[in-house]
Each structure stands twice: as structure tokens, then as C-alpha cells.
């Protein structure tokens, strides 16, 4: 029970300390000096309760020098691999850009030439099938009235 009252007293003192700090009046400066004297010092012994006692920590596993060296070698190899991969990606991007600059115009010209040839063939076929008969009919229609008008 006395532990509870000690804790409550310490909590009251702490609240007063903060209240004084917030208020900051001249009269409370004397109270602050009294409160500062109540602060625990690192050499003071504090009774530990069962709930506050933490179980002992498990000892940290020791890592041998060989294991650490292997880990470092693995990390360095990974970094070198990433650097090499980055350089390879850049080299591939450069080669693609060069190839597109030199070969793409030839490919486009070949395709356009093929389209041009196909377009000329389709237009020629359409002219022969549709336009030529209409033109022949128009020419024949023009030439007949002139034959009827001339005495024979």
C-alpha cells in the first residue's frame, strides 16, 4: 500500500512540475526548486515489481567470420550483377536505337513501295472495269448524233 502512495506522490509532483512549467510565474519558482530536489538520481535504487521485470533476453547468435564474409561476398556479387545488368540494358537500348535509325527507313520504304504497287494495280483494275466502259459509252454516244446529222 505504501508503494501505491509513493507512486501517487511522485505523479502529483510530476503534474505540479508541468503545471509550474506551463504557468511560469515568479511565485512558483520556489516550488520548482523544491520539486527538482525530489527527482530521482541514477544511483537511487528502485524496487522492481514482478510485472516490470522483463525476462532475460536470449543471447544473440554469434556469426562467424566466414559466414559474415560469405554474406558480404553475396551482397557485393548482387551489386555487381545489378551494375552489369544496368550496363547491359543500356547497351541493348543503344543497339535498338541504332538499328531503328538505319533499318526502319528501309523497311518503311519497302512497305510503302508494296502499297504503292498494290494501289496502282487496284486503280488500274477499277479504271478498266468501271471507268473505261463508261468512257467508251460516252464516246459512242457523242459520235452517233454526228453521224445522224450528216447526210449520207
C-alpha positions in Angstrom: 0.0 0.0 0.0 2.9 2.4 0.8 4.2 1.7 -2.8 0.9 2.9 -4.2 1.0 6.1 -2.2 4.7 6.7 -3.2 3.7 6.3 -6.9 0.8 8.7 -6.4 3.0 11.3 -4.7 5.5 11.1 -7.5 2.7 11.5 -10.1 1.4 14.6 -8.2 4.9 16.1 -8.1 5.3 15.4 -11.8 2.0 17.1 -12.6 2.9 20.1 -10.4 6.2 20.3 -12.3 4.5 20.5 -15.6 1.8 22.9 -14.3 4.6 25.2 -13.0 6.4 25.0 -16.3 3.2 26.0 -18.1 2.2 28.7 -15.7 5.8 30.1 -15.3 5.0 32.5 -12.5 7.6 34.1 -10.1 5.9 32.6 -7.0 6.1 29.1 -8.4 9.9 29.3 -8.9 10.5 28.4 -5.3 8.2 25.4 -5.7 10.2 24.3 -8.7 13.4 24.2 -6.7 11.7 22.0 -4.1 10.4 19.7 -6.8 13.7 19.4 -8.5 15.2 18.1 -5.3 12.7 15.2 -5.4 13.9 14.0 -8.8 15.4 10.5 -8.6 19.1 10.2 -9.3 20.6 7.4 -11.3 22.2 6.0 -8.2 18.8 5.7 -6.4 17.5 2.1 -6.0 14.1 1.5 -7.4 12.1 -1.6 -6.3 11.2 -3.7 -9.2 7.8 -5.3 -9.4 7.2 -8.7 -10.9 5.3 -7.1 -13.9 8.1 -4.7 -14.6 10.8 -7.3 -14.7 11.4 -8.4 -18.2 12.5 -12.0 -18.9 16.2 -12.3 -19.7 16.9 -11.8 -23.4 18.1 -14.7 -25.4 21.8 -14.4 -26.2 22.4 -13.1 -29.7 23.6 -15.8 -32.0 27.3 -15.4 -32.9 28.1 -15.0 -36.5 31.4 -16.5 -37.6 33.9 -14.6 -39.7 33.3 -17.0 -42.6 29.6 -16.5 -42.5 29.9 -12.7 -42.5 32.4 -12.9 -45.3 30.0 -15.0 -47.3 27.2 -12.6 -46.7 29.4 -9.7 -47.8 30.5 -11.6 -50.9 26.9 -12.3 -51.7 25.9 -8.6 -51.3 28.9 -7.5 -53.4 28.1 -10.0 -56.1 24.5 -8.9 -56.1 25.6 -5.2 -56.5 28.0 -6.1 -59.3 25.2 -8.1 -61.0 22.9 -5.1 -60.8 25.6 -2.8 -62.2 26.2 -5.3 -65.1 22.5 -5.6 -65.7 22.1 -1.9 -65.9 25.0 -1.6 -68.4 23.6 -4.5 -70.5 20.2 -2.8 -70.6 21.8 0.4 -71.7 23.8 -1.4 -74.4 20.6 -3.1 -75.7 18.7 0.2 -75.8 21.6 1.8 -77.7 21.7 -1.1 -80.3 17.9 -0.9 -80.7 18.1 2.8 -81.3 20.9 2.4 -83.9 19.1 -0.4 -85.7 15.9 1.5 -85.9 17.7 4.6 -87.2 19.3 2.6 -90.0 16.9 -0.2 -90.9 13.4 1.3 -90.2 13.5 3.7 -93.1 14.3 0.8 -95.5 11.5 -1.3 -94.1 9.0 1.6 -94.3 10.1 2.3 -97.9 9.7 -1.4 -98.8 6.2 -1.5 -97.3 5.2 1.8 -98.9 6.5 0.6 -102.3 4.4 -2.5 -101.9 1.4 -0.4 -101.0 2.1 1.8 -104.0 2.3 -1.1 -106.3 -0.9 -2.6 -104.9 -2.7 0.8 -105.1 -1.7 1.3 -108.8 -2.9 -2.3 -109.6 -6.2 -1.7 -107.9 -6.8 1.7 -109.5 -5.8 0.2 -113.0 -8.3 -2.6 -112.5 -11.1 -0.3 -111.3 -10.4 2.0 -114.3 -10.6 -0.9 -116.8 -13.7 -2.4 -115.2 -15.7 0.7 -114.4 -14.4 3.9 -116.0 -13.3 2.6 -119.4 -16.8 1.2 -120.3 -18.4 4.4 -119.2 -15.9 6.4 -121.3 -16.5 4.2 -124.3 -20.2 4.6 -123.9 -19.9 8.4 -123.7 -17.7 8.5 -126.8 -20.1 6.3 -128.7 -23.0 8.5 -127.6 -21.1 11.6 -128.8 -20.2 10.1 -132.1 -23.7 8.8 -133.1 -25.6 12.1 -133.3 -22.9 13.5 -135.5 -23.4 10.5 -137.9 -27.2 11.1 -138.0 -26.7 14.8 -138.7 -24.6 14.3 -141.7 -26.3 13.4 -144.9 -25.3 10.0 -146.2 
